[in-house]
Amino acid sequence: MKIRLRTNYSTPAKTARAGDIIDVPDDEAKDLLEGKYAVVVPDEKPQPRKPVPRPKPKVTPSDENVRTRRRKKEE
């Protein structure tokens, strides 16, 4: 189980600091969680990002008139 440590953690096999995310056996994780020495890190796969729709620029009547005037002048 993956947990995030709230305090320093040390065993003969490994050492970790507060804030580290470590993978430990479930029984050991349960003890750390009950003592509030760690919190569970959810096992989530990253979701693909959805594209954000961009708003189309609004054309006001005055903008449209300016465009047509420019076209007429160019011709």
The first five atom37 places (N, CA, C, CB, O) and aatype in JSON, in Angstrom:
{
  "aatype": [12, 11, 9, 1, 10, 1, 16, 2, 18, 15, 16, 14, 0, 11, 16, 0, 1, 0, 7, 3, 9, 9, 3, 19, 14, 3, 3, 6, 0, 11, 3, 10, 10, 6, 7, 11, 18, 0, 19, 19, 19, 14, 3, 6, 11, 14, 5, 14, 1, 11, 14, 19, 14, 1, 14, 11, 14, 11, 19, 16, 14, 15, 3, 6, 2, 19, 1, 16, 1, 1, 1, 11, 11, 6, 6],
  "atom_mask": [
    [1, 1, 1, 1, 1],
    [1, 1, 1, 1, 1],
    [1, 1, 1, 1, 1],
    [1, 1, 1, 1, 1],
    [1, 1, 1, 1, 1],
    [1, 1, 1, 1, 1],
    [1, 1, 1, 1, 1],
    [1, 1, 1, 1, 1],
    [1, 1, 1, 1, 1],
    [1, 1, 1, 1, 1],
    [1, 1, 1, 1, 1],
    [1, 1, 1, 1, 1],
    [1, 1, 1, 1, 1],
    [1, 1, 1, 1, 1],
    [1, 1, 1, 1, 1],
    [1, 1, 1, 1, 1],
    [1, 1, 1, 1, 1],
    [1, 1, 1, 1, 1],
    [1, 1, 1, 0, 1],
    [1, 1, 1, 1, 1],
    [1, 1, 1, 1, 1],
    [1, 1, 1, 1, 1],
    [1, 1, 1, 1, 1],
    [1, 1, 1, 1, 1],
    [1, 1, 1, 1, 1],
    [1, 1, 1, 1, 1],
    [1, 1, 1, 1, 1],
    [1, 1, 1, 1, 1],
    [1, 1, 1, 1, 1],
    [1, 1, 1, 1, 1],
    [1, 1, 1, 1, 1],
    [1, 1, 1, 1, 1],
    [1, 1, 1, 1, 1],
    [1, 1, 1, 1, 1],
    [1, 1, 1, 0, 1],
    [1, 1, 1, 1, 1],
    [1, 1, 1, 1, 1],
    [1, 1, 1, 1, 1],
    [1, 1, 1, 1, 1],
    [1, 1, 1, 1, 1],
    [1, 1, 1, 1, 1],
    [1, 1, 1, 1, 1],
    [1, 1, 1, 1, 1],
    [1, 1, 1, 1, 1],
    [1, 1, 1, 1, 1],
    [1, 1, 1, 1, 1],
    [1, 1, 1, 1, 1],
    [1, 1, 1, 1, 1],
    [1, 1, 1, 1, 1],
    [1, 1, 1, 1, 1],
    [1, 1, 1, 1, 1],
    [1, 1, 1, 1, 1],
    [1, 1, 1, 1, 1],
    [1, 1, 1, 1, 1],
    [1, 1, 1, 1, 1],
    [1, 1, 1, 1, 1],
    [1, 1, 1, 1, 1],
    [1, 1, 1, 1, 1],
    [1, 1, 1, 1, 1],
    [1, 1, 1, 1, 1],
    [1, 1, 1, 1, 1],
    [1, 1, 1, 1, 1],
    [1, 1, 1, 1, 1],
    [1, 1, 1, 1, 1],
    [1, 1, 1, 1, 1],
    [1, 1, 1, 1, 1],
    [1, 1, 1, 1, 1],
    [1, 1, 1, 1, 1],
    [1, 1, 1, 1, 1],
    [1, 1, 1, 1, 1],
    [1, 1, 1, 1, 1],
    [1, 1, 1, 1, 1],
    [1, 1, 1, 1, 1],
    [1, 1, 1, 1, 1],
    [1, 1, 1, 1, 1]
  ],
  "atom_positions": [
    [[0.86, -1.17, 0.0], [0.0, 0.0, 0.0], [0.9, 1.23, 0.0], [-0.97, 0.0, 1.23], [1.92, 1.27, 0.69]],
    [[0.5, 2.24, -0.78], [1.28, 3.48, -0.83], [0.74, 4.44, 0.22], [1.22, 4.13, -2.24], [-0.46, 4.65, 0.36]],
    [[1.68, 5.02, 0.97], [1.32, 5.98, 2.01], [2.25, 7.19, 1.92], [1.39, 5.33, 3.42], [3.37, 7.09, 1.41]],
    [[1.78, 8.32, 2.43], [2.62, 9.52, 2.56], [2.9, 9.69, 4.05], [1.92, 10.82, 1.95], [1.99, 9.75, 4.87]],
    [[4.17, 9.77, 4.36], [4.58, 9.86, 5.76], [4.37, 11.26, 6.32], [6.03, 9.44, 5.92], [4.62, 12.26, 5.64]],
    [[3.91, 11.32, 7.56], [3.76, 12.59, 8.26], [4.94, 12.84, 9.19], [2.44, 12.62, 9.06], [5.16, 13.96, 9.66]],
    [[5.7, 11.78, 9.46], [6.89, 11.88, 10.32], [8.02, 11.06, 9.68], [6.58, 11.37, 11.78], [7.79, 10.34, 8.71]],
    [[9.21, 11.18, 10.22], [10.31, 10.35, 9.74], [10.04, 8.9, 10.08], [11.66, 10.81, 10.37], [9.36, 8.58, 11.06]],
    [[10.57, 8.0, 9.23], [10.29, 6.57, 9.36], [11.59, 5.81, 9.13], [9.18, 6.12, 8.34], [12.33, 6.1, 8.19]],
    [[11.86, 4.84, 10.0], [13.1, 4.09, 9.86], [12.91, 2.65, 10.3], [14.23, 4.75, 10.67], [12.34, 2.39, 11.36]],
    [[13.38, 1.74, 9.48], [13.43, 0.31, 9.82], [14.83, -0.16, 9.44], [12.3, -0.53, 9.08], [15.58, 0.6, 8.81]],
    [[15.21, -1.38, 9.8], [16.52, -1.87, 9.35], [16.63, -1.93, 7.82], [16.78, -3.26, 9.95], [17.73, -1.86, 7.28]],
    [[15.5, -2.07, 7.14], [15.53, -2.21, 5.68], [15.46, -0.88, 4.94], [14.39, -3.08, 5.23], [16.02, -0.75, 3.86]],
    [[14.77, 0.12, 5.51], [14.61, 1.4, 4.79], [14.44, 2.57, 5.74], [13.43, 1.33, 3.85], [14.07, 2.42, 6.9]],
    [[14.73, 3.73, 5.19], [14.56, 4.99, 5.92], [13.86, 5.98, 5.0], [15.93, 5.55, 6.42], [14.16, 6.04, 3.81]],
    [[12.92, 6.77, 5.56], [12.22, 7.77, 4.76], [11.93, 8.98, 5.64], [10.89, 7.19, 4.17], [11.86, 8.88, 6.87]],
    [[11.77, 10.13, 5.0], [11.51, 11.39, 5.71], [10.03, 11.75, 5.63], [12.37, 12.54, 5.13], [9.29, 11.19, 4.82]],
    [[9.61, 12.67, 6.46], [8.23, 13.16, 6.44], [7.95, 13.76, 5.06], [7.98, 14.21, 7.57], [8.76, 14.52, 4.53]],
    [[6.79, 13.41, 4.5], [6.41, 13.9, 3.18], [6.72, 12.92, 2.07], [0.0, 0.0, 0.0], [6.18, 13.06, 0.97]],
    [[7.57, 11.93, 2.33], [7.89, 10.94, 1.31], [6.71, 9.99, 1.1], [9.15, 10.14, 1.7], [5.95, 9.7, 2.02]],
    [[6.58, 9.52, -0.13], [5.58, 8.51, -0.46], [6.31, 7.19, -0.6], [4.77, 8.87, -1.77], [7.24, 7.06, -1.41]],
    [[5.88, 6.2, 0.2], [6.56, 4.9, 0.18], [5.52, 3.8, 0.03], [7.39, 4.69, 1.46], [4.34, 3.99, 0.31]],
    [[6.0, 2.66, -0.42], [5.15, 1.48, -0.56], [5.55, 0.5, 0.54], [5.28, 0.83, -1.99], [6.7, 0.06, 0.6]],
    [[4.61, 0.16, 1.41], [4.88, -0.76, 2.52], [3.83, -1.86, 2.54], [4.9, 0.01, 3.87], [2.75, -1.7, 1.95]],
    [[4.12, -2.98, 3.21], [3.12, -4.04, 3.33], [1.85, -3.53, 4.03], [3.71, -5.24, 4.1], [1.92, -2.61, 4.85]],
    [[0.73, -4.13, 3.71], [-0.56, -3.66, 4.24], [-0.63, -3.64, 5.76], [-1.67, -4.53, 3.71], [-1.17, -2.69, 6.33]],
    [[-0.08, -4.65, 6.43], [-0.16, -4.67, 7.9], [0.66, -3.54, 8.52], [0.33, -6.02, 8.43], [0.25, -2.94, 9.51]],
    [[1.82, -3.26, 7.93], [2.65, -2.16, 8.42], [1.98, -0.81, 8.15], [4.05, -2.22, 7.76], [2.01, 0.09, 8.98]],
    [[1.38, -0.69, 6.97], [0.67, 0.55, 6.61], [-0.5, 0.78, 7.56], [0.17, 0.5, 5.15], [-0.75, 1.91, 7.96]],
    [[-1.21, -0.27, 7.9], [-2.34, -0.15, 8.81], [-1.9, 0.41, 10.17], [-3.03, -1.51, 8.99], [-2.56, 1.27, 10.73]],
    [[-0.78, -0.09, 10.68], [-0.27, 0.4, 11.96], [0.11, 1.88, 11.87], [0.95, -0.43, 12.4], [-0.19, 2.66, 12.78]],
    [[0.77, 2.27, 10.79], [1.16, 3.67, 10.63], [-0.06, 4.58, 10.48], [2.08, 3.83, 9.41], [-0.07, 5.7, 10.99]],
    [[-1.08, 4.1, 9.78], [-2.3, 4.9, 9.59], [-3.07, 5.05, 10.91], [-3.2, 4.26, 8.53], [-3.57, 6.13, 11.21]],
    [[-3.16, 3.99, 11.68], [-3.86, 4.05, 12.97], [-3.16, 5.01, 13.93], [-3.96, 2.66, 13.6], [-3.82, 5.69, 14.72]],
    [[-1.84, 5.06, 13.88], [-1.08, 5.97, 14.75], [-1.0, 7.38, 14.2], [0.0, 0.0, 0.0], [-0.39, 8.25, 14.81]],
    [[-1.61, 7.6, 13.04], [-1.61, 8.9, 12.37], [-0.2, 9.37, 12.02], [-2.3, 9.95, 13.25], [0.1, 10.56, 12.02]],
    [[0.66, 8.4, 11.71], [2.0, 8.71, 11.26], [2.06, 8.84, 9.74], [2.97, 7.64, 11.73], [3.06, 9.27, 9.18]],
    [[0.94, 8.45, 9.07], [0.92, 8.48, 7.61], [-0.52, 8.64, 7.13], [1.55, 7.2, 7.02], [-1.48, 8.46, 7.89]],
    [[-0.66, 8.98, 5.85], [-1.98, 9.05, 5.2], [-1.91, 8.23, 3.92], [-2.4, 10.55, 4.9], [-0.85, 8.06, 3.33]],
    [[-3.06, 7.73, 3.5], [-3.14, 6.89, 2.31], [-2.98, 7.74, 1.05], [-4.47, 6.12, 2.27], [-3.52, 8.85, 0.96]],
    [[-2.25, 7.21, 0.1], [-2.13, 7.84, -1.22], [-2.98, 7.01, -2.17], [-0.61, 7.93, -1.71], [-2.72, 5.82, -2.35]],
    [[-4.0, 7.62, -2.78], [-4.86, 6.83, -3.67], [-4.09, 6.35, -4.9], [-6.08, 7.66, -4.1], [-3.28, 7.08, -5.47]],
    [[-4.36, 5.12, -5.29], [-3.75, 4.56, -6.49], [-4.63, 4.92, -7.68], [-3.57, 3.0, -6.38], [-5.58, 4.21, -8.0]],
    [[-4.31, 6.03, -8.31], [-5.09, 6.5, -9.44], [-4.2, 6.6, -10.67], [-5.73, 7.86, -9.14], [-3.05, 7.01, -10.59]],
    [[-4.77, 6.21, -11.78], [-4.07, 6.43, -13.03], [-4.39, 7.84, -13.47], [-4.48, 5.37, -14.13], [-5.53, 8.29, -13.32]],
    [[-3.43, 8.55, -14.0], [-3.73, 9.92, -14.43], [-4.77, 9.92, -15.55], [-2.45, 10.63, -14.89], [-4.66, 9.17, -16.51]],
    [[-5.76, 10.77, -15.4], [-6.81, 10.89, -16.39], [-6.29, 11.71, -17.56], [-8.07, 11.54, -15.78], [-5.59, 12.7, -17.37]],
    [[-6.65, 11.29, -18.79], [-6.23, 12.12, -19.92], [-6.9, 13.48, -19.86], [-6.56, 11.42, -21.26], [-8.07, 13.6, -19.5]],
    [[-6.15, 14.5, -20.21], [-6.67, 15.87, -20.15], [-7.59, 16.11, -21.33], [-5.53, 16.91, -20.13], [-7.27, 15.77, -22.47]],
    [[-8.72, 16.71, -21.05], [-9.66, 17.06, -22.09], [-9.32, 18.46, -22.59], [-11.13, 16.98, -21.58], [-8.99, 19.35, -21.8]],
    [[-9.4, 18.66, -23.9], [-9.12, 20.01, -24.39], [-10.2, 20.98, -23.94], [-9.01, 20.01, -25.93], [-11.38, 20.65, -23.89]],
    [[-9.78, 22.17, -23.61], [-10.69, 23.2, -23.15], [-11.18, 23.98, -24.37], [-10.01, 24.16, -22.1], [-10.37, 24.52, -25.12]],
    [[-12.5, 24.03, -24.57], [-12.99, 24.79, -25.72], [-12.74, 26.28, -25.53], [-14.49, 24.52, -25.95], [-12.99, 26.83, -24.46]],
    [[-12.25, 26.9, -26.57], [-11.98, 28.34, -26.5], [-13.14, 29.09, -27.11], [-10.65, 28.69, -27.23], [-13.66, 28.69, -28.16]],
    [[-13.56, 30.16, -26.48], [-14.69, 30.91, -27.03], [-14.28, 31.63, -28.31], [-15.21, 31.93, -25.99], [-13.15, 32.1, -28.45]],
    [[-15.22, 31.7, -29.24], [-14.96, 32.4, -30.49], [-15.08, 33.9, -30.22], [-15.95, 31.95, -31.61], [-15.92, 34.32, -29.42]],
    [[-14.26, 34.68, -30.87], [-14.36, 36.13, -30.66], [-15.67, 36.65, -31.22], [-13.16, 36.87, -31.31], [-16.12, 36.24, -32.29]],
    [[-16.27, 37.55, -30.49], [-17.54, 38.12, -30.92], [-17.27, 39.25, -31.91], [-18.36, 38.62, -29.71], [-16.38, 40.08, -31.71]],
    [[-18.06, 39.27, -32.96], [-17.95, 40.34, -33.94], [-19.13, 41.27, -33.71], [-17.92, 39.79, -35.41], [-20.29, 40.87, -33.87]],
    [[-18.83, 42.48, -33.35], [-19.9, 43.45, -33.12], [-20.25, 44.13, -34.45], [-19.47, 44.52, -32.04], [-19.43, 44.14, -35.37]],
    [[-21.42, 44.68, -34.55], [-21.8, 45.35, -35.81], [-20.8, 46.42, -36.22], [-23.18, 45.96, -35.67], [-20.54, 46.58, -37.41]],
    [[-20.25, 47.16, -35.29], [-19.29, 48.21, -35.65], [-18.03, 47.6, -36.25], [-18.94, 49.07, -34.42], [-17.45, 48.17, -37.17]],
    [[-17.58, 46.44, -35.73], [-16.41, 45.77, -36.3], [-16.7, 45.32, -37.73], [-16.01, 44.57, -35.43], [-15.83, 45.44, -38.6]],
    [[-17.88, 44.83, -37.97], [-18.25, 44.36, -39.3], [-18.26, 45.53, -40.29], [-19.63, 43.67, -39.26], [-17.82, 45.39, -41.43]],
    [[-18.77, 46.68, -39.87], [-18.8, 47.84, -40.74], [-17.39, 48.29, -41.1], [-19.56, 48.98, -40.08], [-17.14, 48.68, -42.24]],
    [[-16.49, 48.25, -40.16], [-15.12, 48.66, -40.41], [-14.5, 47.73, -41.44], [-14.29, 48.67, -39.11], [-13.78, 48.19, -42.33]],
    [[-14.75, 46.46, -41.34], [-14.19, 45.49, -42.29], [-14.72, 45.74, -43.7], [-14.51, 44.06, -41.85], [-13.95, 45.73, -44.66]],
    [[-16.0, 45.96, -43.82], [-16.55, 46.17, -45.16], [-16.07, 47.5, -45.75], [-18.09, 46.14, -45.12], [-15.86, 47.59, -46.95]],
    [[-15.91, 48.5, -44.92], [-15.41, 49.79, -45.4], [-13.98, 49.64, -45.93], [-15.47, 50.85, -44.28], [-13.63, 50.2, -46.96]],
    [[-13.17, 48.87, -45.2], [-11.79, 48.68, -45.62], [-11.74, 47.96, -46.97], [-11.0, 47.89, -44.56], [-10.95, 48.33, -47.84]],
    [[-12.58, 46.94, -47.14], [-12.61, 46.2, -48.38], [-13.01, 47.12, -49.54], [-13.57, 45.02, -48.27], [-12.42, 47.04, -50.62]],
    [[-13.99, 47.98, -49.32], [-14.46, 48.87, -50.37], [-13.36, 49.85, -50.75], [-15.73, 49.62, -49.93], [-13.19, 50.17, -51.93]],
    [[-12.62, 50.35, -49.75], [-11.55, 51.31, -50.02], [-10.41, 50.66, -50.81], [-11.02, 51.9, -48.71], [-9.81, 51.29, -51.68]],
    [[-10.13, 49.4, -50.49], [-9.04, 48.7, -51.16], [-9.36, 48.42, -52.63], [-8.73, 47.39, -50.44], [-8.46, 48.38, -53.47]],
    [[-10.63, 48.24, -52.94], [-11.02, 47.91, -54.31], [-10.94, 49.06, -55.17], [-12.39, 47.36, -54.38], [-11.24, 48.97, -56.36]]
  ]
}
